[in-house]
Every structure is written in structure tokens, then in C-alpha cells.
Amino acid sequence: MPIKKAAVKALRQSKTRAARNLKAKKHIKDLVKKSKTLIEKKEAQAATKVKEAIKAIDKAVQKKILKKNSGARKKSRLMKKLNSLGK
């Protein structure tokens, strides 16, 4: 446990930031999973769900929750699946 006031505050901030980041990552994971299932079922809502997931990924990259290349990779794989639906 930290002893100094500044260290206590830093720990508190770290915990809240970690919780916020975890929530955002979980949200992205859920959106990606839902969009993949919609793509596999070949439903019409798949495109809108993918768009929603990409928007969430972009926001996470912007806030530095996800790294730039990780976000790009996730978006690329989602779009690849969506485009394979059309073929």
C-alpha cells in the first residue's frame, strides 16, 4: 500500500482508468462478436452492426485504449468478413 498522499491518489486514478479501459474493451469485444454472428447468419443488420463496431474501435484508438495497429487489424478483419458475405 502506498504511504504518501500522492501515491494514494495515483493508485486511485490508476484503478478508475483501468476500469474505464476495461469497460471500453469489453464493449468493443461484444460489438465485434455480435457483428460476426450476424454476418454468419447472413442478416441484413450485419452492416449496421459492423459500422457501430468500427466506430467504437476508432474511438478507443483515439483515446489510446487500443493501439493503432490493433484497431486497424480488428477493423480490417471485420470488413473482410462482411465483404465475403457479398460474394
Beta strands, then each sheet from edge to edge (+ up, - down):
end
